[in-house]
Amino acid sequence: MIYEVRTYDLKVRALPEVIKRFGESVDKRQELSTMSAFWYTDIGPLNQIIHVWQYEDAAERSQVRSEATKHDWWPPKIGEFILKQTVELFIPWENSPLLIPGDHGPYYEMRSYLIQPGLMGQAKVRWATKLEERTKRSPLSVVMEGDIGTASKLVHIWPYKSLDKRFDIRSKAMANNVWPPKNKPGDTVEVMTQENKIMLPAPFSPMQ
């Protein structure tokens, strides 16, 4: 199973109209394949939308996208508002939950790390030592690694009921040495860069 993560940078003040136009088309589009989530940024890089689509594999993605473009309702007519489009395919880790519909947020934190080439396996081992304990404190939506798009990219998404709740959970996890998981002595630090954004769901997002 793969996730297609589509990130669009929009012109200033275009967000309300873009969400409106997506909302008018998305029900028909979801008859062809599953949209896992649709978010827009609240903190971090502003004026972004992030929509996530689930497919069994790249072949299904190709077939569905070909079928979708046969219709005049897809893609939504938003080209005039788009500054940049980024499309990436991700594979969830074996020990990761999957993106499921529900009232999990409304605040979602997406953390994106570039991992030194060849050390994604080391990151998996390191995470495995603490992930269960960390998710007892607050749920994880997904952790996944890039397959097509940005190479050696690790993305993890965490839902929170409030930003105060996020701060409290993360502060206590760090104070108690629960998170982030530490490298073993002698290991190379595999994370090269880190980015973070706080997102909110669009009204029609399956994940709220």
Buried (B, 14 or more C-beta within 10 A) or exposed (E): EBBBBBBBBBEEEBBEBBBEBBBEBBEEBEEBBBBBBBBBBBEEEEBBBBBBBBBEEEEBBEEBBEEBEEEEBBBBEBEEBBEEEEEBBBBBBEEBBEBEEEEBBBBBBBBBBBBBEEBBEBBBEBBEEBBEBBBEBBEBBBBBBBBBBEEBBBBBBBBBEEEEEBEBBBEEBEEEEBBBBEBEEEEEEBBEEEEEBBBBBBEBBBBB
